[in-house]
Amino acid sequence: MGSLTHIEVLLPELRAYARALCDRPETAEDLVQDAVERALRTEDRPDRIAEFRPWMFRVIRNLRYDELRKRRVRREYIAKEKRLYEQGIWAQDHARDVLFRLSFERMPAEEREILFLIDVMGLRYSEAAEIIGVAIGTIMSRVSRAREALRDEMDVETEHTTKRDC
């Protein structure tokens, strides 16, 4: 039996599991579709249905919790921006955000990528390692170096801005 046949057999169970994880049926259906797409794209998926079944449940679960984590990060960001705006700190923070974005854009692509995956998207080191195709230890050292480079770049930009304002 191939993966497509496994999916056809497991589809009712996959939908039921997704519905248990999601608050809306359409969200559950989207989740199942994303999991099926991922399963079909993945080359190293299990061949036997006894292994394929729990693997698919894990895919659904991981996709769901990744989405929830992304929502939480976005919600926290929006709440922080709203709070700063209401406190009148927004203008100061906005200037710092502009400085951050300018510094971020000047960084080499490899450093921007790792900071985006870890700090902006909120991925775990293991997820970033899988995406980039390197060991977790490599991710950890790249993140550390990229953060330091960003701080240095922001310090340089702050010095330039301060000198221009004088």
Number of C-alpha atoms within 10 A of each C-alpha: 8 10 17 12 11 17 19 10 13 16 15 11 13 24 19 14 16 24 18 12 17 14 10 11 15 11 15 22 17 13 24 25 16 16 23 20 11 16 20 14 10 10 8 8 15 17 12 12 18 10 11 18 18 12 15 23 18 13 18 25 17 13 17 21 12 16 13 12 15 16 13 13 16 15 12 12 12 12 12 13 16 12 13 16 15 10 9 10 12 17 11 11 14 14 11 14 13 11 17 16 13 14 19 22 11 11 15 11 11 11 18 17 17 24 21 16 19 17 14 13 16 18 18 15 19 15 15 21 19 13 10 13 11 12 13 16 12 13 22 17 11 16 22 15 13 21 18 12 17 22 15 13 19 19 14 13 16 14 12 11 12 10 9 8 7 5
